Structure formats: structure tokens, C-alpha cells
Amino acid sequence: MATMVSFHAHPDDECISCGGVMRAAADAGHRVVLVVATRGEHGEIVPGVLADGETLAERRVRETHDAAAVLGIARVEFLGYVDSGMVDTHTNGASGSFWSADVEEAAERLAAILREEDAEVLTCYDRIGGYGHPDHIQVHRVGRRAGALAGTPRVYEATSNRDEFRRMMAMAREAGQDAPDLDPDGFGSPESELTTRVDVTPWLDAKRAAMRAHRSQIADDSFFLTLDDDRFALAFGTEWFIRAGGDPARREDTLFPA
């Protein structure tokens, strides 16, 4: 069987964008490796979660391993960079931040893991990092370069379907339901660029359980955990990707070759 390496910016990103494909791959007998660029030091903390003397970074590392167990991940690695914080904050350029890291040096760190694992598949993010977060954009840059350095055969950019998001918001408003007041153009990629659509509905229970493991970031009353099953499936039951060199006109339904 093959090895899949899934590269993410912060703890909890992995379960939201790739939780389904990782658990599906593990269930199919593939080896799944999770690589996280930072320990999420600057995340917003759910009140009352941290123990006395516990740092957010320590907690988020532990939560990542808990989520990994749910998703069938065989190996977890952190690249050793510091969370850069949200866009245009002073932490973006701080020493050791992922955003300020040299792309070539960071890519070589990731490429070393790809070579060691003889990875067949690598996931990173699309060119805007899904929604413009500095560390997510850096995951795109570093991931694409690492895949080239290691010669990884199949490199996928995790993204969302911008056009579907727009349709879902319109449907919610027509039904009198709450819809986020967001500009769809700032999220994901146009449908015309998407090469890969993976139905992960059989693994939604695992995906939601992995989200729940990240208690310092995803509160019990959060949008992610309070959706009913049907709306959760609508929001998270499909994971979208752009494969390097892929053809949107011949859309795939798996990250692994036949």
C-alpha cells in the first residue's frame, strides 16, 4: 500500500480540511503521516480548557496526537516553526515564525520526511491557503516546493469549492437559516480549477470526533460541533483538491492512483 503525507499549518487544521481522506486512506490500509508546521502558539483559547501551568502549545500538541489516533494516523511530526498569527499582526515577522521562514529551508525539512516515507501522495493547501492566513499560504509554497524536491508523484492542494459555498449560502438564506456573512471570493478555489472531489461521508463520525479532540480551539458550542448530521454532511462531507498537473475536466474521486 502507499504512504500519504498530509501537511498543515496548525493543530486542528488537519481534521477540518483532510480528516476524511486521511481516515479513508488509513482504513484502506495506506500509511498516513501528519506533518504540522507549527504548534499553534497564537490560537484563541477556549476558556477554562488549559490546566494550571499548561501552555497552549503543549495542549495543542497533545490534542493533535489525540485527533491523529481517531483518524488512523501512523506518525505525527512538527516542523518546528512558530505560529505566525493572523494576517497583519506583529507576530507575522517574529523570529522563528513560519511566515518569515525561508521557503527552501522549510521545504527541505518536509522533503526529508517525504523521502524517508517514500510518499506517494502529499497534501498541502491552495495558493491562498484556503482563506488567506499567512501560515496557510506558506503551507502552499513550502508544500509544493517540498513535493518537487522529493519527487513526490501526486501532490494535492486541499481547498474548498468556492462556487458551491456561494450556492450553499444562498440556499440557507432562502430557507430562512443563518448563513455566515462572508465574501466567497476570499475562500477556496473556483469550481473550474478543482480536479478532485472525494466523498468522505462514510468517515464523518471520525472527522467530527477528531474536531472534538481539539478542545482548546473548537468549543462544544462551536459551529463545527453543533450542526445537525445533515448540515454537517453538507458542510464537511466532501473534500476538494487541486492536483498538480491534474485536469479539472477529468475530475478524480480519490487521491490514490487506481
Backbone as CSV, one residue per row, in Angstrom:
resi,resn,N_x,N_y,N_z,CA_x,CA_y,CA_z,C_x,C_y,C_z
1,MET,0.838,-1.186,0.000,0.000,0.000,0.000,0.884,1.251,0.000
2,ALA,0.283,2.376,-0.261,1.024,3.629,-0.422,1.113,4.398,0.894
3,THR,1.944,5.445,0.898,2.033,6.358,2.040,1.558,7.741,1.612
4,MET,0.734,8.333,2.463,0.208,9.676,2.253,0.756,10.584,3.352
5,VAL,1.322,11.717,2.970,1.762,12.728,3.927,0.846,13.935,3.779
6,SER,0.232,14.335,4.873,-0.680,15.482,4.863,-0.049,16.601,5.677
7,PHE,0.184,17.735,5.014,0.937,18.855,5.592,-0.021,19.993,5.931
8,HIS,0.064,20.477,7.183,-0.872,21.501,7.668,-0.142,22.580,8.454
9,ALA,-0.831,23.701,8.658,-0.224,24.861,9.315,-0.252,24.752,10.833
10,HIS,-1.426,24.391,11.380,-1.636,24.401,12.824,-2.390,23.147,13.258
11,PRO,-2.270,22.748,14.503,-3.144,21.709,15.030,-4.602,22.110,14.858
12,ASP,-5.415,21.200,14.459,-6.861,21.219,14.172,-7.151,21.456,12.697
13,ASP,-6.200,22.062,11.942,-6.413,22.236,10.508,-6.595,20.891,9.815
14,GLU,-5.872,19.887,10.309,-5.855,18.605,9.615,-7.225,17.932,9.565
15,CYS,-7.978,18.031,10.658,-9.261,17.324,10.683,-10.322,18.058,9.879
16,ILE,-10.206,19.364,9.764,-11.222,20.152,9.060,-11.113,19.959,7.553
17,SER,-9.890,20.042,7.025,-9.743,20.015,5.564,-9.416,18.643,4.994
18,CYS,-8.798,17.763,5.784,-8.361,16.467,5.252,-8.688,15.297,6.170
19,GLY,-9.512,15.525,7.191,-9.813,14.444,8.123,-10.430,13.236,7.455
20,GLY,-11.308,13.478,6.489,-11.973,12.376,5.813,-11.035,11.555,4.957
21,VAL,-10.213,12.217,4.144,-9.334,11.457,3.259,-8.256,10.725,4.047
22,MET,-7.830,11.274,5.171,-6.828,10.584,5.974,-7.408,9.323,6.596
23,ARG,-8.591,9.426,7.180,-9.187,8.234,7.792,-9.543,7.201,6.718
24,ALA,-10.031,7.652,5.570,-10.347,6.737,4.474,-9.092,6.003,4.008
25,ALA,-7.977,6.748,3.892,-6.725,6.125,3.471,-6.254,5.090,4.485
26,ALA,-6.332,5.439,5.765,-5.917,4.502,6.812,-6.784,3.244,6.785
27,ASP,-8.090,3.418,6.617,-8.992,2.268,6.580,-8.732,1.380,5.370
28,ALA,-8.216,1.964,4.294,-7.901,1.195,3.094,-6.536,0.503,3.194
29,GLY,-5.824,0.717,4.306,-4.540,0.063,4.516,-3.330,0.886,4.166
30,HIS,-3.539,2.142,3.762,-2.407,3.017,3.454,-1.784,3.554,4.750
31,ARG,-0.535,3.945,4.684,0.136,4.596,5.815,-0.124,6.092,5.704
32,VAL,-0.531,6.701,6.809,-0.856,8.128,6.824,0.071,8.841,7.797
33,VAL,0.728,9.885,7.319,1.666,10.679,8.120,1.162,12.115,8.145
34,LEU,1.085,12.691,9.332,0.661,14.081,9.510,1.877,14.927,9.854
35,VAL,2.084,16.011,9.104,3.161,16.962,9.391,2.519,18.323,9.637
36,VAL,2.852,18.947,10.761,2.287,20.234,11.130,3.429,21.244,11.240
37,ALA,3.271,22.391,10.581,4.353,23.374,10.542,4.621,23.996,11.901
38,THR,3.559,24.286,12.661,3.692,24.992,13.939,2.895,24.266,15.020
39,ARG,3.052,24.717,16.238,2.267,24.152,17.339,1.065,25.028,17.693
40,GLY,0.773,26.000,16.859,-0.420,26.818,17.060,-0.372,27.690,18.296
41,GLU,0.794,28.260,18.566,1.010,29.012,19.801,0.103,30.225,19.956
42,HIS,-0.382,30.799,18.851,-1.149,32.044,18.931,-2.636,31.854,18.654
43,GLY,-3.114,30.639,18.807,-4.547,30.403,18.639,-5.357,31.011,19.770
44,GLU,-6.635,31.264,19.504,-7.538,31.742,20.554,-7.947,30.556,21.424
45,ILE,-7.845,30.739,22.731,-8.039,29.624,23.656,-9.491,29.568,24.120
46,VAL,-10.102,28.395,24.022,-11.424,28.197,24.597,-11.302,28.367,26.116
47,PRO,-12.107,29.221,26.730,-11.975,29.487,28.169,-12.099,28.219,29.014
48,GLY,-11.242,28.134,30.034,-11.337,27.071,31.015,-10.756,25.744,30.600
49,VAL,-10.082,25.681,29.447,-9.579,24.398,28.953,-8.186,24.090,29.480
50,LEU,-7.297,25.075,29.510,-5.922,24.817,29.917,-5.829,24.543,31.415
51,ALA,-4.978,23.579,31.752,-4.688,23.301,33.158,-3.713,24.347,33.691
52,ASP,-3.620,24.452,35.009,-2.681,25.391,35.615,-1.263,25.098,35.140
53,GLY,-0.589,26.124,34.633,0.784,25.972,34.192,0.947,25.380,32.805
54,GLU,-0.139,24.986,32.182,-0.066,24.381,30.856,-0.039,25.467,29.784
55,THR,0.858,25.340,28.814,0.887,26.296,27.708,-0.049,25.821,26.599
56,LEU,-0.459,26.774,25.780,-1.327,26.415,24.664,-0.603,25.470,23.704
57,ALA,0.681,25.710,23.470,1.427,24.841,22.565,1.450,23.407,23.066
58,GLU,1.693,23.230,24.367,1.693,21.882,24.935,0.345,21.203,24.741
59,ARG,-0.711,21.942,25.013,-2.046,21.367,24.878,-2.336,21.001,23.423
60,ARG,-1.971,21.869,22.501,-2.303,21.618,21.105,-1.505,20.448,20.519
61,VAL,-0.311,20.246,20.984,0.436,19.059,20.563,-0.286,17.802,21.034
62,ARG,-0.702,17.796,22.284,-1.422,16.630,22.807,-2.733,16.401,22.070
63,GLU,-3.449,17.486,21.783,-4.705,17.360,21.048,-4.472,16.809,19.637
64,THR,-3.363,17.197,19.032,-3.046,16.690,17.696,-2.846,15.184,17.719
65,HIS,-2.147,14.693,18.718,-1.950,13.241,18.831,-3.276,12.532,19.122
66,ASP,-4.130,13.142,19.916,-5.446,12.539,20.183,-6.274,12.462,18.900
67,ALA,-6.279,13.546,18.130,-7.009,13.554,16.863,-6.407,12.557,15.887
68,ALA,-5.083,12.457,15.878,-4.413,11.524,14.975,-4.822,10.082,15.255
69,ALA,-4.989,9.755,16.520,-5.422,8.402,16.872,-6.809,8.120,16.308
70,VAL,-7.677,9.109,16.352,-9.031,8.955,15.807,-8.984,8.747,14.298
71,LEU,-8.074,9.433,13.625,-8.021,9.420,12.158,-7.139,8.307,11.596
72,GLY,-6.559,7.485,12.451,-5.745,6.377,11.969,-4.372,6.786,11.482
73,ILE,-3.886,7.930,11.949,-2.585,8.445,11.508,-1.469,7.687,12.209
74,ALA,-0.483,7.227,11.430,0.579,6.385,11.972,1.742,7.179,12.555
75,ARG,1.943,8.410,12.075,3.099,9.203,12.503,2.718,10.673,12.494
76,VAL,3.124,11.397,13.534,2.898,12.842,13.627,4.245,13.528,13.795
77,GLU,4.493,14.549,12.961,5.724,15.319,13.055,5.397,16.811,13.047
78,PHE,6.150,17.589,13.807,6.067,19.048,13.785,7.361,19.588,13.180
79,LEU,7.241,20.544,12.243,8.436,21.072,11.574,9.243,22.007,12.451
80,GLY,8.633,22.520,13.530,9.405,23.305,14.486,9.307,24.806,14.347
81,TYR,8.398,25.294,13.517,8.206,26.739,13.382,7.170,27.244,14.385
82,VAL,7.111,28.562,14.531,6.180,29.200,15.456,4.991,29.750,14.680
83,ASP,3.816,29.595,15.239,2.583,30.150,14.675,2.787,31.635,14.384
84,SER,2.435,32.065,13.167,2.644,33.458,12.763,1.490,34.380,13.126
85,GLY,0.394,33.824,13.631,-0.755,34.657,13.952,-1.524,35.056,12.706
86,MET,-2.605,35.789,12.908,-3.460,36.196,11.804,-2.770,37.254,10.939
87,VAL,-3.329,37.506,9.770,-2.718,38.421,8.808,-2.547,39.828,9.397
88,ASP,-1.411,40.444,9.099,-1.088,41.813,9.507,-0.983,41.998,11.020
89,THR,-0.604,40.950,11.735,-0.317,41.091,13.161,1.198,41.105,13.361
90,HIS,1.637,41.609,14.506,3.068,41.785,14.728,3.819,40.460,14.766
91,THR,3.108,39.360,15.018,3.762,38.058,15.115,4.130,37.485,13.747
92,ASN,3.624,38.080,12.665,3.924,37.552,11.324,5.430,37.494,11.067
93,GLY,6.120,38.554,11.449,7.540,38.634,11.151,8.455,38.287,12.306
94,ALA,7.898,37.727,13.364,8.713,37.396,14.540,9.724,36.305,14.214
95,SER,10.816,36.319,14.940,11.859,35.316,14.742,11.287,33.911,14.934
96,GLY,11.533,33.048,13.983,11.074,31.672,14.074,9.679,31.432,13.552
97,SER,8.970,32.513,13.163,7.614,32.320,12.666,7.643,31.608,11.325
98,PHE,6.595,30.847,11.052,6.549,30.106,9.801,6.471,31.043,8.606
99,TRP,5.731,32.130,8.753,5.581,33.084,7.649,6.914,33.693,7.246
100,SER,7.810,33.897,8.211,9.099,34.521,7.903,10.170,33.501,7.538
101,ALA,9.830,32.221,7.558,10.820,31.169,7.277,11.251,31.191,5.816
102,ASP,12.475,30.797,5.571,12.961,30.624,4.215,12.256,29.421,3.585
103,VAL,11.608,29.638,2.447,10.807,28.579,1.830,11.671,27.367,1.478
104,GLU,12.846,27.600,0.953,13.707,26.485,0.546,14.121,25.647,1.753
105,GLU,14.474,26.325,2.839,14.894,25.591,4.046,13.736,24.801,4.630
106,ALA,12.563,25.420,4.714,11.391,24.730,5.247,10.985,23.573,4.353
107,ALA,11.062,23.783,3.038,10.700,22.718,2.102,11.640,21.530,2.233
108,GLU,12.904,21.783,2.508,13.841,20.673,2.673,13.514,19.872,3.931
109,ARG,13.055,20.536,4.984,12.636,19.796,6.183,11.503,18.833,5.846
110,LEU,10.528,19.344,5.099,9.395,18.494,4.726,9.818,17.431,3.720
111,ALA,10.663,17.801,2.764,11.112,16.845,1.757,11.856,15.669,2.393
112,ALA,12.577,15.931,3.475,13.288,14.848,4.163,12.310,13.796,4.665
113,ILE,11.168,14.236,5.162,10.141,13.291,5.616,9.526,12.564,4.427
114,LEU,9.264,13.280,3.350,8.702,12.652,2.151,9.634,11.565,1.625
115,ARG,10.929,11.850,1.609,11.890,10.850,1.134,11.951,9.656,2.086
116,GLU,11.996,9.946,3.383,12.081,8.875,4.375,10.880,7.943,4.269
117,GLU,9.711,8.523,4.013,8.480,7.731,3.926,8.220,7.187,2.519
118,ASP,9.030,7.605,1.551,8.787,7.237,0.151,7.325,7.516,-0.199
119,ALA,6.893,8.745,0.097,5.477,9.102,-0.006,4.999,9.088,-1.454
120,GLU,3.842,8.520,-1.663,3.177,8.523,-2.961,2.300,9.757,-3.126
121,VAL,1.742,10.234,-1.988,0.776,11.335,-2.006,1.188,12.378,-0.973
122,LEU,1.099,13.654,-1.360,1.287,14.775,-0.442,0.100,15.716,-0.583
123,THR,-0.470,16.137,0.536,-1.459,17.206,0.500,-0.867,18.452,1.156
124,CYS,-1.153,19.607,0.541,-0.824,20.902,1.150,-2.064,21.778,0.982
125,TYR,-1.935,23.066,0.740,-3.092,23.952,0.560,-3.030,24.664,-0.790
126,ASP,-4.148,25.294,-1.155,-4.190,26.057,-2.397,-3.397,27.358,-2.245
127,ARG,-3.322,28.131,-3.329,-2.413,29.279,-3.356,-2.799,30.391,-2.384
128,ILE,-4.076,30.449,-1.951,-4.451,31.446,-0.945,-4.563,30.817,0.449
129,GLY,-4.096,29.583,0.560,-4.139,28.920,1.859,-5.543,28.707,2.367
130,GLY,-6.487,28.577,1.473,-7.880,28.353,1.867,-8.635,29.619,2.157
131,TYR,-8.001,30.528,2.940,-8.695,31.770,3.299,-7.759,32.930,3.598
132,GLY,-6.508,32.808,3.212,-5.595,33.939,3.312,-4.736,34.023,4.549
133,HIS,-4.800,33.050,5.445,-3.946,33.073,6.637,-2.483,32.936,6.206
134,PRO,-1.576,33.748,6.770,-0.174,33.683,6.345,0.432,32.284,6.418
135,ASP,0.204,31.576,7.507,0.788,30.247,7.636,0.204,29.272,6.615
136,HIS,-1.063,29.451,6.259,-1.682,28.572,5.269,-1.106,28.833,3.881
137,ILE,-0.877,30.096,3.560,-0.243,30.421,2.283,1.166,29.820,2.239
138,GLN,1.862,29.878,3.361,3.210,29.310,3.430,3.177,27.790,3.277
139,VAL,2.138,27.141,3.774,1.994,25.698,3.565,1.929,25.388,2.073
140,HIS,1.209,26.220,1.326,1.152,26.033,-0.131,2.551,26.142,-0.739
141,ARG,3.263,27.212,-0.412,4.576,27.447,-1.005,5.571,26.345,-0.626
142,VAL,5.603,26.032,0.665,6.558,25.032,1.159,6.165,23.636,0.671
143,GLY,4.869,23.332,0.700,4.420,22.011,0.275,4.722,21.737,-1.187
144,ARG,4.398,22.696,-2.060,4.665,22.498,-3.480,6.163,22.332,-3.740
145,ARG,6.977,23.141,-3.084,8.425,23.037,-3.290,8.963,21.717,-2.743
146,ALA,8.481,21.284,-1.585,8.939,20.021,-0.995,8.584,18.847,-1.889
147,GLY,7.374,18.878,-2.452,6.984,17.811,-3.357,7.907,17.723,-4.559
148,ALA,8.323,18.888,-5.073,9.253,18.909,-6.204,10.631,18.391,-5.802
149,LEU,11.111,18.812,-4.617,12.425,18.378,-4.159,12.481,16.868,-3.954
150,ALA,11.399,16.318,-3.412,11.374,14.883,-3.103,10.901,14.035,-4.272
151,GLY,10.383,14.674,-5.319,9.866,13.911,-6.444,8.599,13.141,-6.109
152,THR,7.786,13.687,-5.214,6.537,13.017,-4.824,5.583,12.981,-6.020
153,PRO,5.089,11.800,-6.386,4.330,11.670,-7.634,3.008,12.429,-7.672
154,ARG,2.292,12.481,-6.539,0.954,13.067,-6.548,0.862,14.112,-5.442
155,VAL,0.783,15.376,-5.846,0.703,16.496,-4.901,-0.665,17.153,-5.060
156,TYR,-1.382,17.254,-3.957,-2.738,17.800,-3.962,-2.810,19.029,-3.070
157,GLU,-3.476,20.063,-3.577,-3.745,21.254,-2.782,-5.160,21.155,-2.205
158,ALA,-5.258,21.011,-0.892,-6.574,20.987,-0.241,-7.202,22.366,-0.370
159,THR,-8.473,22.395,-0.709,-9.158,23.657,-0.921,-10.637,23.459,-0.633
160,SER,-11.437,24.454,-0.958,-12.885,24.320,-0.886,-13.472,24.806,-2.199
161,ASN,-14.696,24.384,-2.463,-15.373,24.744,-3.701,-16.068,26.090,-3.491
162,ARG,-15.453,27.141,-4.011,-15.962,28.499,-3.812,-17.389,28.656,-4.360
163,ASP,-17.651,28.069,-5.503,-18.970,28.210,-6.118,-20.037,27.447,-5.339
164,GLU,-19.654,26.275,-4.818,-20.597,25.526,-4.001,-20.894,26.270,-2.693
165,PHE,-19.865,26.885,-2.128,-20.054,27.670,-0.915,-21.052,28.797,-1.148
166,ARG,-20.920,29.450,-2.292,-21.849,30.526,-2.643,-23.284,29.982,-2.774
167,ARG,-23.439,28.818,-3.408,-24.760,28.207,-3.554,-25.345,27.803,-2.210
168,MET,-24.513,27.255,-1.332,-24.992,26.838,-0.014,-25.473,28.028,0.802
169,MET,-24.761,29.145,0.747,-25.190,30.332,1.487,-26.517,30.852,0.953
170,ALA,-26.678,30.829,-0.371,-27.941,31.289,-0.953,-29.098,30.387,-0.542
171,MET,-28.878,29.091,-0.520,-29.924,28.143,-0.112,-30.314,28.368,1.341
172,ALA,-29.321,28.597,2.203,-29.600,28.820,3.619,-30.443,30.076,3.812
173,ARG,-30.092,31.122,3.118,-30.850,32.372,3.251,-32.277,32.192,2.730
174,GLU,-32.434,31.480,1.621,-33.770,31.241,1.080,-34.629,30.427,2.041
175,ALA,-33.988,29.564,2.812,-34.713,28.734,3.780,-34.883,29.432,5.124
176,GLY,-34.428,30.688,5.221,-34.546,31.432,6.467,-33.562,30.999,7.531
177,GLN,-32.477,30.350,7.131,-31.475,29.876,8.086,-30.325,30.879,8.168
178,ASP,-29.591,30.793,9.273,-28.423,31.649,9.429,-27.354,31.255,8.413
179,ALA,-26.734,32.229,7.807,-25.627,31.990,6.877,-24.516,32.959,7.218
180,PRO,-23.256,32.505,7.160,-22.144,33.396,7.507,-22.078,34.593,6.568
181,ASP,-21.779,35.739,7.123,-21.665,36.961,6.338,-20.227,37.075,5.825
182,LEU,-19.922,36.283,4.810,-18.567,36.189,4.302,-18.563,36.376,2.795
183,ASP,-17.452,36.870,2.286,-17.273,37.020,0.854,-16.705,35.717,0.296
184,PRO,-17.471,34.972,-0.494,-16.972,33.690,-1.006,-15.686,33.817,-1.818
185,ASP,-15.443,34.980,-2.411,-14.239,35.146,-3.221,-12.960,35.070,-2.388
186,GLY,-13.078,35.188,-1.076,-11.908,35.083,-0.210,-11.653,33.687,0.299
187,PHE,-12.404,32.713,-0.213,-12.277,31.343,0.275,-12.100,30.369,-0.884
188,GLY,-11.230,29.400,-0.700,-11.122,28.292,-1.622,-10.783,28.670,-3.048
189,SER,-11.269,27.844,-3.971,-10.929,27.989,-5.384,-12.183,27.840,-6.235
190,PRO,-12.175,28.433,-7.427,-13.325,28.280,-8.320,-13.518,26.817,-8.719
191,GLU,-14.755,26.442,-8.931,-15.088,25.071,-9.311,-14.336,24.643,-10.569
192,SER,-14.095,25.584,-11.463,-13.429,25.272,-12.729,-11.982,24.819,-12.558
193,GLU,-11.381,25.058,-11.370,-9.990,24.673,-11.138,-9.860,23.360,-10.369
194,LEU,-10.951,22.830,-9.865,-10.898,21.668,-8.978,-10.737,20.378,-9.776
195,THR,-9.769,19.580,-9.399,-9.502,18.325,-10.110,-10.018,17.097,-9.382
196,THR,-10.287,17.247,-8.065,-10.535,16.063,-7.255,-11.617,16.340,-6.229
197,ARG,-12.645,15.500,-6.256,-13.758,15.594,-5.311,-13.880,14.253,-4.594
198,VAL,-13.649,14.245,-3.283,-13.685,12.999,-2.525,-14.883,13.020,-1.577
199,ASP,-15.756,12.040,-1.728,-16.906,11.874,-0.839,-16.417,11.208,0.443
200,VAL,-16.460,11.930,1.557,-15.959,11.390,2.827,-17.093,11.154,3.820
201,THR,-18.329,11.098,3.331,-19.448,10.920,4.262,-19.343,9.649,5.108
202,PRO,-18.762,8.539,4.612,-18.642,7.365,5.490,-17.730,7.584,6.697
203,TRP,-16.928,8.638,6.647,-15.949,8.889,7.716,-16.270,10.164,8.509
204,LEU,-17.499,10.645,8.410,-17.848,11.896,9.089,-17.831,11.764,10.611
205,ASP,-18.202,10.602,11.137,-18.159,10.428,12.596,-16.730,10.591,13.102
206,ALA,-15.772,10.014,12.379,-14.367,10.153,12.770,-13.904,11.588,12.609
207,LYS,-14.353,12.238,11.547,-13.950,13.623,11.299,-14.448,14.528,12.418
208,ARG,-15.696,14.344,12.834,-16.232,15.184,13.914,-15.555,14.835,15.240
209,ALA,-15.267,13.560,15.477,-14.576,13.168,16.714,-13.175,13.768,16.764
210,ALA,-12.503,13.852,15.607,-11.171,14.469,15.574,-11.259,15.959,15.873
211,MET,-12.290,16.619,15.347,-12.506,18.027,15.683,-12.708,18.179,17.193
212,ARG,-13.487,17.281,17.757,-13.795,17.358,19.189,-12.541,17.182,20.041
213,ALA,-11.542,16.477,19.510,-10.292,16.277,20.257,-9.541,17.587,20.458
214,HIS,-9.783,18.575,19.590,-9.090,19.863,19.691,-9.899,20.817,20.567
215,ARG,-10.011,20.467,21.832,-10.902,21.191,22.740,-10.431,22.613,23.044
216,SER,-9.151,22.875,22.892,-8.658,24.226,23.185,-9.055,25.216,22.097
217,GLN,-9.441,24.710,20.924,-9.752,25.567,19.780,-11.203,25.462,19.320
218,ILE,-11.790,24.295,19.471,-13.139,24.047,18.970,-14.042,23.758,20.163
219,ALA,-14.794,24.765,20.571,-15.656,24.629,21.748,-16.842,23.719,21.448
220,ASP,-17.414,23.155,22.509,-18.559,22.267,22.338,-19.736,22.956,21.678
221,ASP,-19.837,24.285,21.846,-20.945,25.016,21.249,-20.551,25.712,19.948
222,SER,-19.463,25.265,19.332,-18.991,25.882,18.091,-19.848,25.446,16.906
223,PHE,-19.726,26.210,15.831,-20.388,25.876,14.568,-20.064,24.458,14.139
224,PHE,-18.813,24.038,14.297,-18.381,22.733,13.825,-19.113,21.587,14.526
225,LEU,-19.387,21.752,15.804,-19.909,20.643,16.592,-21.404,20.711,16.846
226,THR,-22.039,21.824,16.560,-23.476,21.941,16.849,-24.361,21.723,15.623
227,LEU,-23.779,21.613,14.439,-24.582,21.322,13.252,-25.254,19.964,13.394
228,ASP,-26.493,19.850,12.937,-27.120,18.528,12.914,-26.428,17.686,11.849
229,ASP,-26.709,16.384,11.838,-25.971,15.469,10.965,-26.098,15.846,9.487
230,ASP,-27.288,16.224,9.069,-27.485,16.551,7.652,-26.682,17.780,7.243
231,ARG,-26.702,18.809,8.070,-25.975,20.035,7.730,-24.470,19.828,7.871
232,PHE,-24.054,18.995,8.811,-22.634,18.676,8.938,-22.147,17.950,7.684
233,ALA,-22.961,17.020,7.197,-22.600,16.294,5.983,-22.525,17.227,4.788
234,LEU,-23.435,18.177,4.716,-23.432,19.137,3.620,-22.168,19.996,3.661
235,ALA,-21.783,20.402,4.868,-20.630,21.294,5.023,-19.293,20.564,4.917
236,PHE,-19.228,19.327,5.422,-17.932,18.662,5.563,-17.854,17.291,4.902
237,GLY,-18.898,16.878,4.204,-18.925,15.533,3.626,-18.159,15.384,2.328
238,THR,-17.702,16.480,1.746,-16.882,16.442,0.531,-15.589,17.199,0.777
239,GLU,-14.480,16.599,0.399,-13.188,17.277,0.493,-12.652,17.487,-0.925
240,TRP,-12.274,18.721,-1.209,-11.897,19.153,-2.548,-10.396,19.397,-2.653
241,PHE,-9.841,19.108,-3.843,-8.404,19.252,-4.054,-8.113,19.698,-5.486
242,ILE,-6.943,20.282,-5.642,-6.376,20.578,-6.961,-5.085,19.775,-7.067
243,ARG,-5.050,18.806,-7.967,-3.827,18.002,-8.127,-2.872,18.692,-9.081
244,ALA,-1.616,18.778,-8.691,-0.603,19.357,-9.571,-0.549,18.559,-10.867
245,GLY,-0.775,19.235,-11.976,-0.783,18.564,-13.264,-2.087,17.883,-13.602
246,GLY,-3.093,18.010,-12.731,-4.380,17.368,-12.967,-5.243,18.148,-13.942
247,ASP,-6.317,17.497,-14.407,-7.212,18.095,-15.386,-8.601,18.230,-14.788
248,PRO,-9.065,19.454,-14.534,-10.409,19.630,-13.965,-11.518,19.020,-14.818
249,ALA,-11.261,18.866,-16.101,-12.266,18.278,-16.992,-12.387,16.769,-16.796
250,ARG,-11.416,16.169,-16.116,-11.448,14.721,-15.832,-11.315,14.544,-14.323
251,ARG,-12.336,14.943,-13.614,-12.279,15.011,-12.155,-12.123,13.628,-11.530
252,GLU,-11.209,13.541,-10.577,-10.956,12.301,-9.837,-11.841,12.229,-8.595
253,ASP,-11.929,11.025,-8.027,-12.674,10.857,-6.773,-11.829,10.200,-5.697
254,THR,-10.513,10.169,-5.875,-9.596,9.594,-4.907,-8.232,10.262,-5.036
255,LEU,-7.457,10.222,-3.965,-6.094,10.763,-4.006,-5.080,9.705,-4.430
256,PHE,-5.534,8.465,-4.541,-4.614,7.366,-4.833,-4.862,6.831,-6.241
257,PRO,-3.806,6.534,-6.977,-3.984,6.002,-8.326,-4.674,4.640,-8.302
258,ALA,-5.384,4.328,-9.379,-6.066,3.048,-9.477,-5.060,1.910,-9.548
